[in-house]
C-alpha cells in the first residue's frame, strides 16, 4: 500500500497575509492546484485554490493584489497524516471535491498530495512497487 509520505510534494504553503498575486505565482511555480495556508507555527489553518482566487476576482471585482489568502481560504481544511493510504486520500478528495489534501503531523504541515501524485502511481506503478508491500 502506497502512503502519502512517499508521494507528497514538499512543503508549499502561504501565509494568511499573502496576496492573491503571490498565491497564483506560487501555484504556477510549484505546479500545485492549491496551497495550504499556515500560521507562524507552520500549522495549517486553511486552504486556498485557484478557483478561490478566480471567484474572488470575478464575484467581488477585486484585483489580485487586493485579496489575501485569509479572505478567500477555506477555514476548515481536510487534512491527513503521512501514513494515510492513497486510496483513502482519493476518497477524501472525491467526497470533499478537493484537488489536494495537506499532509500534517499534528497540525504542522509536512507537504501536500494532489490528484496528480495519485494518478502518477497508476501511470508509473513500477516506481512505487517497493513501498509498504
N, C-alpha and C positions, 0 to 999 in steps of 0.2 A: 504494500500500500504506500503510495507516494503521499508525503505530508507537506504542509505549507512551507516548512523551514527549508525544504530542498529546492523550491521553485520561486520563492518570493523575491520581488525586486528589493533592492536595498532601500534604506530609508529615503523617502521622498515625501516631504511634508511642507506645509506652510504655516505661518502664524496667523492669529486672528486678524492682525492689522495688515496683512499682505494685500496689496491692491489686486483688482481683477486682472489688470495687465500683467503683473508679475506672476500671477497664478497660471495664466494662459502660457506665458513663456516657459514656466517650469514644466507644465504638462507637455508642451511641444518638445522640450529638451530631454525629458525622461521617457517620453512615449507612453506615459501613464494616462488612462482615461479620466482620472480624477485623483485627488490628493487628500490625505488626512490633514486635518487642522489640529495643531498641537499647542499646548500651553508652554510656559517657560520650563517646565519639568519634563518635556517631551511626552506628555500624556495626551492621548487622543481625546479631543473634546468635540469633534465634528468631522464631517467630510464635505468636500466641495467637488463638483463635477463640471465638465464643460457645459452641460445643459443648465446647471445652476447659473453660470456666468451669462449664457445666452438669454435665459429667462429674465434675469435682472436688467440686462441692457435693452431688451425689447419691451418688456412689460412696464418697467419703471422709467424707461427713457434715459437711463444712467449711462455715462461713459465708462470705459474700462478703468480709468483712474479714479472714478467717483465711487466705486464699490469696494468693499473689503470682504475677505473670507468670512468674517463674523456675520456680515449682513446677509450672505447667501448660503451659508453652510447648513447642512442637516445637523441638528444638535445632538441627536441620539444615534450615534453610528453603531452599526452592527459590526462587531469585531470577532476575531477568532485567535486561537493560540497557535504556536508553531507546530504543535503535534496534530493539528486538525487535518483530516484527510482531504484530498482534492475532491472526492465525491461529496463530502459534507459541504465543502466550500461552494461547489457547483449548485447544490440545493439551496444554500443560503442566498446565493446571487439570484437564482431564479425566483425564489419566494419573495425576495425584497426588491426585485427589479434593480439590482446594483450591478455595476460593471467591474467593481473591485471590492475587496474586503481588506481592511487594515489588519495586520497581524501584530498582536501585542503580547507582552508578558506583563501580567498585572494590567496596568493601564498604559505602560510605556510602549511606544511604537518600535517594532523591530523591522517592519517592511510592509509591503502590500502584495496581494495576489490578485491579478485581474483575470478575466476570461482568457486573455491571450496566453498567459502562462499555463492555464489548464488545458487549452486546446493544443498547445505545443507538445504536451505529454502524449496526446493521441497521435499527432503527426509524426513525432520522433520518439516512439516508445523505447527504442534501444538505448537512448541517452539516459533513461531512468530505470533500466532493468535491474540495477543492483540495490535499489533503495528498499528498505524495510520488507524484504521478502522472507 
